[in-house]
């Protein structure tokens, strides 16, 4: 059985595109639209990988990542974001990150 991936993004277009692509490849997919939902899913059905938007309503992605790391489950986290500048705290908490292309879903066509 392939890995369980948790997609966390408040943009349903991004979540839908990732869900379709990854499910097609056989991965088990869960998704959340905010940080609290992501943490609840991670507690009940721990994922192998979290694809995490950093700019979420409520608890932001960095805090979600901090809490996942603090739990000590060793969950891999890949950050997906429209932010193009990084501070050291962002680098310290993620396993990998990927910037959204300019003009792509979720960043208003900028």
DSSP file (Angstrom, degrees, kcal/mol; ACC not computed):
  #  RESIDUE AA STRUCTURE BP1 BP2  ACC     N-H-->O    O-->H-N    N-H-->O    O-->H-N    TCO  KAPPA ALPHA  PHI   PSI    X-CA   Y-CA   Z-CA
    1    1 A X              0   0    0      0, 0.0    26,-0.1     0, 0.0    25,-0.0   0.000 360.0 360.0 360.0 137.9    0.0    0.0    0.0
    2    2 A X        -     0   0    0     24,-0.5    26,-0.2     1,-0.2    24,-0.1  -0.252 360.0 -74.8 -76.9 168.5    1.3    3.5   -0.9
    3    3 A X        -     0   0    0     24,-0.1    25,-2.0     1,-0.1     2,-0.5  -0.088  38.6-116.7 -63.3 156.6    1.9    6.2    1.6
    4    4 A X  E     -a   28   0A   0     23,-0.2    44,-2.9    42,-0.1    45,-1.4  -0.870  32.6-165.3 -94.6 124.1   -0.8    8.4    3.3
    5    5 A X  E     -ab  29  49A   0     23,-3.3    25,-2.4    -2,-0.5     2,-0.6  -0.944   9.7-154.9-116.4 130.9   -0.5   12.0    2.3
    6    6 A X  E     -ab  30  50A   0     43,-2.8    45,-2.8    -2,-0.4     2,-0.5  -0.923   9.1-159.9-104.0 120.1   -2.2   14.9    4.1
    7    7 A X  E     -ab  31  51A   0     23,-2.7    25,-2.3    -2,-0.6     2,-0.5  -0.885   7.4-172.5-101.2 126.2   -2.7   18.0    2.0
    8    8 A X  E     +ab  32  52A   0     43,-3.2    45,-2.7    -2,-0.5     2,-0.3  -0.931  27.6 127.0-124.9 107.3   -3.3   21.2    4.0
    9    9 A X        -     0   0    0     23,-1.8    25,-0.1    -2,-0.5     6,-0.1  -0.963  50.8-143.9-157.9 139.7   -4.3   24.3    1.9
   10   10 A X  S    S+     0   0    0     -2,-0.3     2,-0.8    45,-0.3    23,-0.1   0.480  83.9  87.3 -85.8  -1.4   -7.2   26.7    2.2
   11   11 A X    >>  -     0   0    0      1,-0.1     4,-2.2    94,-0.1     3,-0.6  -0.872  65.5-159.9 -98.2 109.0   -7.4   27.0   -1.6
   12   12 A X  H 3> S+     0   0    0     -2,-0.8     4,-2.6     1,-0.2     5,-0.2   0.767  88.6  60.3 -62.8 -25.7   -9.7   24.2   -2.8
   13   13 A X  H 3> S+     0   0    0      2,-0.2     4,-2.1     1,-0.2    -1,-0.2   0.911 107.6  44.4 -68.0 -40.9   -8.3   24.4   -6.3
   14   14 A X  H <> S+     0   0    0     -3,-0.6     4,-2.5     2,-0.2     5,-0.3   0.946 115.3  47.9 -66.1 -48.3   -4.8   23.6   -5.1
   15   15 A X  H  X S+     0   0    0     -4,-2.2     4,-2.8     1,-0.2    -2,-0.2   0.918 112.5  49.3 -59.0 -44.9   -6.1   20.8   -2.8
   16   16 A X  H  X S+     0   0    0     -4,-2.6     4,-2.6     2,-0.2     5,-0.2   0.911 111.4  48.4 -62.8 -44.1   -8.2   19.3   -5.6
   17   17 A X  H  X S+     0   0    0     -4,-2.1     4,-2.1     2,-0.2    -1,-0.2   0.922 115.4  43.9 -64.3 -44.2   -5.4   19.3   -8.1
   18   18 A X  H  X S+     0   0    0     -4,-2.5     4,-2.8     2,-0.2     5,-0.3   0.913 112.9  52.4 -66.8 -41.9   -3.0   17.7   -5.7
   19   19 A X  H  X S+     0   0    0     -4,-2.8     4,-2.7    -5,-0.3     5,-0.3   0.941 111.2  46.5 -58.9 -49.2   -5.6   15.2   -4.5
   20   20 A X  H  X S+     0   0    0     -4,-2.6     4,-2.1     1,-0.2    -1,-0.2   0.938 115.5  45.3 -59.1 -48.4   -6.4   14.1   -8.1
   21   21 A X  H  X S+     0   0    0     -4,-2.1     4,-1.1    -5,-0.2    -2,-0.2   0.933 117.9  41.3 -63.8 -48.0   -2.8   13.7   -9.1
   22   22 A X  H  <>S+     0   0    0     -4,-2.8     5,-2.1     1,-0.2    -1,-0.2   0.874 114.0  51.4 -72.2 -37.7   -1.7   11.9   -6.0
   23   23 A X  H ><5S+     0   0    0     -4,-2.7     3,-1.7    -5,-0.3    -1,-0.2   0.886 105.4  57.3 -64.8 -38.0   -4.7    9.6   -5.8
   24   24 A X  H 3<5S+     0   0    0     -4,-2.1    -1,-0.2    -5,-0.3    -2,-0.2   0.858 104.1  52.9 -59.0 -35.2   -4.2    8.7   -9.4
   25   25 A X  T 3<5S-     0   0    0     -4,-1.1    -1,-0.3    -5,-0.1    -2,-0.2   0.460 126.9-102.9 -81.2  -1.1   -0.7    7.5   -8.4
   26   26 A X  T < 5S+     0   0    0     -3,-1.7   -24,-0.5     1,-0.3    -3,-0.2   0.489  71.6 143.3  98.0   4.1   -2.3    5.3   -5.7
   27   27 A X      < -     0   0    0     -5,-2.1     2,-0.5   -26,-0.1    -1,-0.3  -0.471  54.3-118.1 -76.5 149.0   -1.6    7.4   -2.6
   28   28 A X  E     -a    4   0A   0    -25,-2.0   -23,-3.3   -26,-0.2     2,-0.4  -0.767  38.4-156.9 -82.7 128.4   -4.1    7.5    0.3
   29   29 A X  E     +a    5   0A   0     -2,-0.5     2,-0.3   -25,-0.2   -23,-0.2  -0.916  22.7 172.3-119.2 134.2   -5.1   11.2    0.6
   30   30 A X  E     -a    6   0A   0    -25,-2.4   -23,-2.7    -2,-0.4     2,-0.3  -0.915  16.0-164.6-122.9 157.3   -6.6   13.2    3.4
   31   31 A X  E     -a    7   0A   0     -2,-0.3     2,-0.3   -25,-0.2   -23,-0.2  -0.992  12.6-173.0-145.1 154.7   -7.0   17.0    3.3
   32   32 A X  E     -a    8   0A   0    -25,-2.3   -23,-1.8    -2,-0.3     3,-0.1  -0.982  19.5-150.3-141.8 150.5   -7.7   19.9    5.6
   33   33 A X  S    S+     0   0    0     -2,-0.3    24,-0.4   -25,-0.2     2,-0.3   0.464  81.6  26.5-100.4  -3.9   -8.4   23.6    4.9
   34   34 A X  S  > S-     0   0    0     22,-0.1     4,-1.9   -25,-0.1     5,-0.1  -0.949  84.5-101.1-151.5 170.9   -6.9   24.9    8.1
   35   35 A X  H  > S+     0   0    0     22,-0.9     4,-2.4    24,-0.6     5,-0.2   0.878 116.4  53.0 -65.2 -40.6   -4.2   24.1   10.7
   36   36 A X  H  > S+     0   0    0      1,-0.2     4,-2.0     2,-0.2    -1,-0.2   0.910 110.1  48.7 -63.7 -41.4   -6.6   22.8   13.4
   37   37 A X  H  > S+     0   0    0      2,-0.2     4,-2.3     1,-0.2    -1,-0.2   0.889 110.1  52.5 -62.9 -39.3   -8.1   20.4   10.9
   38   38 A X  H  X S+     0   0    0     -4,-1.9     4,-2.6     1,-0.2    -2,-0.2   0.925 109.6  47.7 -62.8 -45.2   -4.7   19.2    9.9
   39   39 A X  H  X S+     0   0    0     -4,-2.4     4,-1.7     1,-0.2    -1,-0.2   0.874 110.3  52.7 -65.2 -36.9   -3.6   18.6   13.4
   40   40 A X  H  X S+     0   0    0     -4,-2.0     4,-1.8     2,-0.2    -1,-0.2   0.924 111.8  45.3 -63.9 -44.1   -6.8   16.7   14.2
   41   41 A X  H  X S+     0   0    0     -4,-2.3     4,-3.3     1,-0.2    -2,-0.2   0.923 110.4  54.2 -64.6 -43.4   -6.3   14.4   11.1
   42   42 A X  H  < S+     0   0    0     -4,-2.6    -1,-0.2     1,-0.2    -2,-0.2   0.834 109.3  49.0 -61.7 -32.0   -2.6   13.9   12.0
   43   43 A X  H  < S+     0   0    0     -4,-1.7     3,-0.3    -5,-0.2    -1,-0.2   0.889 119.9  35.2 -72.7 -39.5   -3.6   12.7   15.5
   44   44 A X  H  < S+     0   0    0     -4,-1.8     2,-0.2     1,-0.2    -2,-0.2   0.825 136.9  15.5 -88.1 -32.3   -6.3   10.2   14.3
   45   45 A X  S  < S-     0   0    0     -4,-3.3    -1,-0.2    -5,-0.2    -2,-0.2  -0.657  83.3-145.9-141.5  80.5   -4.6    9.0   11.1
   46   46 A X        -     0   0    0     -3,-0.3   -42,-0.1    -2,-0.2    -4,-0.1  -0.212  16.6-140.2 -55.3 127.1   -0.9    9.9   11.1
   47   47 A X        -     0   0    0      1,-0.1   -42,-0.2   -44,-0.1     3,-0.1  -0.429  12.1-138.8 -83.5 162.2    0.3   10.7    7.6
   48   48 A X  S    S+     0   0    0    -44,-2.9    28,-1.4     1,-0.3     2,-0.3   0.736  92.9  18.1 -83.8 -28.0    3.6    9.7    6.1
   49   49 A X  E     -bc   5  76A   0    -45,-1.4   -43,-2.8    26,-0.2     2,-0.5  -0.998  64.7-155.9-145.3 139.9    3.8   13.1    4.4
   50   50 A X  E     -bc   6  77A   0     26,-2.4    28,-3.2    -2,-0.3     2,-0.7  -0.984   5.1-158.8-116.1 124.2    2.2   16.5    5.0
   51   51 A X  E     -bc   7  78A   0    -45,-2.8   -43,-3.2    -2,-0.5     2,-0.5  -0.922  29.0-169.6 -98.1 113.0    2.0   19.0    2.0
   52   52 A X  E     -bc   8  79A   0     26,-2.9    28,-2.5    -2,-0.7     2,-0.3  -0.916  26.1-147.6-124.1 120.6    1.5   22.2    4.0
   53   53 A X  E     - c   0  80A   0    -45,-2.7    28,-0.2    -2,-0.5     3,-0.1  -0.642  14.5-150.1 -74.1 138.7    0.6   25.7    2.9
   54   54 A X  S    S+     0   0    0     26,-0.7     7,-2.3    -2,-0.3     2,-1.1   0.793  83.6  65.8 -82.4 -27.6    2.2   28.2    5.3
   55   55 A X  S    S+     0   0    0      5,-0.2     2,-0.3     6,-0.1   -45,-0.3  -0.695  71.1 149.5-101.8  83.7   -0.4   30.9    5.0
   56   56 A X        -     0   0    0     -2,-1.1     2,-0.1    -3,-0.1   -22,-0.1  -0.763  51.1-101.4-111.7 155.4   -3.5   29.3    6.6
   57   57 A X  S    S-     0   0    0    -24,-0.4   -22,-0.9    -2,-0.3     2,-0.4  -0.483  94.9  -3.1 -70.6 149.1   -6.4   30.8    8.5
   58   58 A X  S    S+     0   0    0     -2,-0.1     2,-0.5   -24,-0.1    -2,-0.1  -0.571 135.0  29.5  73.0-123.5   -6.2   30.4   12.3
   59   59 A X  S    S-     0   0    0     -2,-0.4   -24,-0.6     1,-0.1   -23,-0.1  -0.582  91.2-135.4 -70.8 120.4   -3.1   28.3   13.1
   60   60 A X     >  -     0   0    0     -2,-0.5     4,-2.2     1,-0.1     3,-0.3  -0.220  22.1-100.7 -76.7 170.3   -0.6   29.1   10.3
   61   61 A X  H  > S+     0   0    0     -7,-2.3     4,-2.6     1,-0.2     5,-0.2   0.835 119.3  55.9 -61.6 -36.5    1.5   26.4    8.6
   62   62 A X  H  > S+     0   0    0     -8,-0.5     4,-2.5     2,-0.2    -1,-0.2   0.907 109.2  47.2 -63.9 -39.9    4.7   27.1   10.6
   63   63 A X  H  > S+     0   0    0     -3,-0.3     4,-2.5     2,-0.2    -2,-0.2   0.898 110.5  52.3 -68.5 -38.9    2.8   26.5   13.8
   64   64 A X  H  X S+     0   0    0     -4,-2.2     4,-2.4     1,-0.2    -2,-0.2   0.939 111.2  48.1 -58.3 -45.7    1.3   23.3   12.4
   65   65 A X  H  X S+     0   0    0     -4,-2.6     4,-2.6     1,-0.2    -2,-0.2   0.914 110.0  51.6 -62.3 -43.8    4.8   22.2   11.5
   66   66 A X  H  X S+     0   0    0     -4,-2.5     4,-2.5     1,-0.2    -1,-0.2   0.917 111.7  47.1 -58.2 -44.4    6.1   23.1   15.0
   67   67 A X  H  X S+     0   0    0     -4,-2.5     4,-1.5     2,-0.2    -1,-0.2   0.882 111.2  50.4 -68.8 -37.9    3.4   21.1   16.6
   68   68 A X  H  X>S+     0   0    0     -4,-2.4     5,-0.8    -5,-0.2     4,-0.6   0.925 112.8  47.0 -63.7 -43.5    3.9   18.1   14.3
   69   69 A X  H ><5S+     0   0    0     -4,-2.6     3,-1.1     1,-0.2    -2,-0.2   0.900 109.0  54.7 -63.7 -41.1    7.6   18.1   15.1
   70   70 A X  H 3<5S+     0   0    0     -4,-2.5    -1,-0.2     1,-0.3    -2,-0.2   0.822  99.5  61.3 -63.6 -30.8    7.0   18.5   18.8
   71   71 A X  H 3<5S-     0   0    0     -4,-1.5    -1,-0.3    -5,-0.1    -2,-0.2   0.731 100.8-140.6 -69.0 -20.6    4.8   15.3   18.7
   72   72 A X  T <<5 +     0   0    0     -3,-1.1    -3,-0.1    -4,-0.6    -2,-0.1   0.724  58.4 133.4  72.5  22.9    7.9   13.5   17.6
   73   73 A X      < -     0   0    0     -5,-0.8    -4,-0.1     2,-0.1    -1,-0.1   0.569  67.4-126.2 -82.7  -7.9    6.2   11.2   15.0
   74   74 A X        +     0   0    0     -6,-0.3     2,-0.3     1,-0.2    -5,-0.1   0.775  44.7 171.6  70.8  26.0    8.8   11.9   12.4
   75   75 A X        -     0   0    0     -7,-0.2     2,-0.2     1,-0.1    -1,-0.2  -0.531  33.0-124.4 -71.3 129.5    6.2   13.0    9.8
   76   76 A X  E     -c   49   0A   0    -28,-1.4   -26,-2.4    -2,-0.3     2,-0.4  -0.546  26.6-159.3 -73.2 138.7    7.8   14.5    6.7
   77   77 A X  E     -c   50   0A   0     -2,-0.2    18,-1.9   -28,-0.2    19,-1.7  -0.984  12.4-173.2-126.0 128.2    6.6   18.0    5.9
   78   78 A X  E     -cd  51  96A   0    -28,-3.2   -26,-2.9    -2,-0.4     2,-0.4  -0.984  19.6-142.6-118.3 121.7    6.8   19.7    2.5
   79   79 A X  E     -cd  52  97A   0     17,-3.4    19,-3.4    -2,-0.5     2,-0.5  -0.709  13.8-170.4 -90.9 131.5    5.7   23.3    2.5
   80   80 A X  E     +cd  53  98A   0    -28,-2.5   -26,-0.7    -2,-0.4     2,-0.3  -0.984  25.2 151.8-117.6 122.9    3.8   24.7   -0.5
   81   81 A X  E     - d   0  99A   0     17,-1.8    19,-2.9    -2,-0.5   -28,-0.0  -0.988  55.6-135.6-153.6 157.8    3.5   28.5   -0.4
   82   82 A X  S    S+     0   0    0     -2,-0.3     2,-0.2    17,-0.2    17,-0.1   0.484  76.9 108.6 -88.4  -6.3    3.1   31.6   -2.4
   83   83 A X        -     0   0    0      1,-0.1    -2,-0.1     2,-0.0    17,-0.1  -0.520  46.6-174.1 -71.9 137.7    5.7   33.3   -0.2
   84   84 A X        +     0   0    0     -2,-0.2     2,-0.4    15,-0.1    -1,-0.1   0.571  64.1  67.6-109.2 -13.3    8.9   33.9   -2.0
   85   85 A X        -     0   0    0      0, 0.0     2,-0.4     0, 0.0    -1,-0.0  -0.904  67.8-159.5-110.5 138.3   11.1   35.2    0.9
   86   86 A X        -     0   0    0     -2,-0.4     2,-0.2    -3,-0.0    -2,-0.0  -0.915   5.8-155.0-119.6 140.7   12.0   32.9    3.7
   87   87 A X    >>  -     0   0    0     -2,-0.4     4,-1.5     1,-0.1     3,-0.7  -0.641  39.0-100.1-102.7 171.3   13.2   33.6    7.2
   88   88 A X  H 3> S+     0   0    0      1,-0.2     4,-1.8    -2,-0.2     5,-0.1   0.798 119.2  60.8 -64.3 -28.5   15.3   31.2    9.3
   89   89 A X  H 3> S+     0   0    0      1,-0.2     4,-0.8     2,-0.2    -1,-0.2   0.866 102.5  52.5 -68.0 -33.1   12.3   29.9   11.3
   90   90 A X  H X> S+     0   0    0     -3,-0.7     4,-0.9     1,-0.2     3,-0.7   0.926 111.1  46.7 -65.2 -43.6   10.7   28.7    8.0
   91   91 A X  H 3< S+     0   0    0     -4,-1.5     3,-0.2     1,-0.2    -2,-0.2   0.830 107.2  58.5 -66.9 -31.6   13.8   26.8    7.1
   92   92 A X  H 3< S+     0   0    0     -4,-1.8    -1,-0.2     1,-0.2    -2,-0.2   0.728 111.4  38.5 -72.3 -21.2   14.2   25.3   10.6
   93   93 A X  H << S+     0   0    0     -4,-0.8     2,-0.3    -3,-0.7    -1,-0.2   0.556  99.1  77.1-112.0  -8.9   10.8   23.6   10.6
   94   94 A X     <  -     0   0    0     -4,-0.9   -16,-0.1    -3,-0.2     3,-0.1  -0.700  55.8-153.5-104.6 156.1   10.2   22.2    7.2
   95   95 A X  S    S-     0   0    0    -18,-1.9     2,-0.3     1,-0.4   -17,-0.2   0.845  85.1 -11.4 -86.4 -42.9   11.6   19.1    5.5
   96   96 A X  E     -d   78   0A   0    -19,-1.7   -17,-3.4     2,-0.0    -1,-0.4  -0.963  64.7-156.2-149.0 160.1   11.2   20.6    2.0
   97   97 A X  E     -d   79   0A   0     -2,-0.3     2,-0.4   -19,-0.3   -17,-0.2  -0.991   4.0-167.7-142.5 154.2    9.4   23.6    0.4
   98   98 A X  E     -d   80   0A   0    -19,-3.4   -17,-1.8    -2,-0.3     2,-0.2  -0.970  17.4-138.7-142.2 121.6    8.1   24.5   -2.9
   99   99 A X  E     -d   81   0A   0     -2,-0.4   -17,-0.2   -19,-0.2     2,-0.2  -0.551  25.8-115.0 -78.5 144.5    7.0   27.9   -4.0
  100  100 A X        -     0   0    0    -19,-2.9     2,-0.1    -2,-0.2     3,-0.1  -0.539  37.3-103.6 -73.1 143.8    3.8   28.3   -6.1
  101  101 A X    >   -     0   0    0     -2,-0.2     3,-2.1     1,-0.1     6,-0.1  -0.416  44.4 -96.9 -64.5 144.1    4.5   29.6   -9.6
  102  102 A X  T 3  S+     0   0    0      1,-0.3    -1,-0.1     8,-0.1     3,-0.1  -0.395 113.0  22.4 -61.3 135.6    3.5   33.2  -10.0
  103  103 A X  T 3  S+     0   0    0      1,-0.3    -1,-0.3     4,-0.3     3,-0.1   0.444  98.7 126.9  86.3  -0.8    0.0   33.5  -11.5
  104  104 A X  S X >S-     0   0    0     -3,-2.1     3,-1.5     1,-0.2     5,-0.8  -0.223  72.1 -61.2 -83.1 176.7   -0.9   30.0  -10.3
  105  105 A X  T 3 5S+     0   0    0      1,-0.2    -1,-0.2     2,-0.1   -94,-0.1  -0.259 119.1  24.8 -57.1 139.8   -3.9   29.0   -8.2
  106  106 A X  T 3 5S+     0   0    0     -3,-0.1    -1,-0.2   -96,-0.1   -24,-0.1   0.355 103.6  77.7  91.6  -6.9   -4.1   30.5   -4.8
  107  107 A X  T X 5S-     0   0    0     -3,-1.5     3,-2.1    -6,-0.1    -4,-0.3   0.008 101.9-109.3-127.3  33.1   -2.0   33.7   -5.4
  108  108 A X  T 3 5 -     0   0    0      1,-0.3    -3,-0.1     2,-0.1    -6,-0.0   0.688  66.2 -67.0  59.0  25.8   -4.5   35.8   -7.2
  109  109 A X  T 3 <       0   0    0     -5,-0.8    -1,-0.3     1,-0.1    -4,-0.1   0.651 360.0 360.0  73.4  13.6   -2.9   35.7  -10.6
  110  110 A X    <         0   0    0     -3,-2.1    -8,-0.1    -6,-0.2    -2,-0.1   0.500 360.0 360.0 -73.3 360.0    0.1   37.7   -9.4
